[in-house]
Amino acid sequence: MKSDYIYKFISIDEYSSTPKYLQLSNSIVKAIENGKIQKDDILPSINELSYEFSISRDTAEKSYKHLKKLGIVESIAGKGYFIAKTDIVKRLKVFLLFNKLSEHKKFIYDSFVAALGEHALVDFYIYNNDFLLFKKLILNIREKYSHYVVIPHFIEGNNNAAQILEPLMGENLILLDKLLPGLNGDFGAVYENFEKDIYQALESAVESLQKYDTIKVVFPPNSYYPQEILKGISQFAQDYAFNFKAVYDIKTEEIEKGNLYITVMEEDLVTLIERLIMTKHKVGKDIGIISYNETPVKKIILKGISTVSTDFRKMGEMAANLLLENHKYHLEVPFNIIVRDSL
């Protein structure tokens, strides 16, 4: 069959964060599963694909190499690329929506996709904590997916988030990282219990914290981080006789001996360290630092920054297992504190 016929089944969504080569190969796989593309059908050449979709030749070639690796596509000199087999196992189709892409979110994505393996096709989107973009992506879902996996973090507008997700309640919906107030019904979740987690993490390291008298949480007012974090730390400070203060701008806050600083934003951690370098205070003796979310570089900075963090790789694996086993459990992710020289 002429390759022109194939174009109607191939698409690239500019809103999607899925690499374009995977979008192309996933489109072809979906068309095969739906019986739209048959065995021995000829595919567009790399040059044709590149021209039609305004992509690089490398992207087009990478897509075909991926399909060849799966045994779906073959090529013959002079004939080009063609469909080698259509008797493929029908895979789950997953709509994956993250609030942002950061180093720890990448851990979730990588472990989630790796745990799914070849059992699923994943279309990946990011809404950058923008509620209006979140709403647009949810309401304009173009096709039927077998599962919808969503991280619901917003800077504002979250009061309507549950309402936006309600149409997916009859589908296989999985929430990641946090539960969403007002969303009730039959859905899966792999989440952090923010208030309890931070309280118990600090409690487990209370002996290391006793040298400090005041806990200051650097928590910008327009942060998407849940307010439950502040509640948990405030309750811990009250129960264990620490002074407590929420700091909204670390750039202007006085750096004082005896303070333990807990930062949730990476930018604030950098600013705090820059300001500390200009003082005579010794980190881990005069001043304490705990940073939210473990990343490899924090093992090195200032001989080691202490962190409180969930296990993001575990979160991705747990979500994939919920999906593959079609369970609707609500599962808390392990959370812990890593004590390093900054305490």
Number of C-alpha atoms within 10 A of each C-alpha: 13 9 14 11 15 18 15 10 15 18 15 16 12 9 12 17 17 17 13 20 21 21 22 23 23 22 20 26 23 18 18 21 17 11 11 14 21 18 16 15 18 23 26 20 18 20 14 15 20 17 13 11 14 10 15 16 16 12 18 25 17 18 22 25 18 16 21 17 11 12 14 22 24 19 16 8 6 6 10 13 21 23 21 18 16 18 11 12 9 14 15 16 19 20 20 20 23 24 20 16 16 9 14 18 18 16 18 25 21 15 20 22 18 13 18 19 11 12 14 20 24 23 20 18 22 21 24 15 21 17 21 13 14 24 17 12 17 18 12 9 10 8 8 11 16 16 21 24 22 23 24 23 27 22 15 15 13 18 13 13 20 16 13 16 18 15 12 15 16 10 15 19 24 28 20 27 24 18 20 18 11 12 15 11 10 14 19 22 27 26 22 22 19 21 19 17 24 26 19 17 19 20 18 13 15 13 9 15 19 15 17 20 15 21 24 24 23 23 23 17 13 10 16 17 17 15 13 15 19 21 16 19 28 21 16 23 21 12 10 11 12 20 14 20 16 17 19 17 13 21 13 9 13 8 17 13 17 17 22 28 24 24 25 20 17 12 10 20 21 12 13 19 14 12 16 16 11 8 10 9 16 13 20 21 15 17 20 27 25 23 25 18 22 21 14 10 9 16 16 10 13 13 12 19 25 25 26 22 21 25 18 25 18 17 27 26 21 23 27 23 15 18 23 15 9 12 16 17 13 16 17 17 21 15 19 19 23 17 16 19 16 22 25
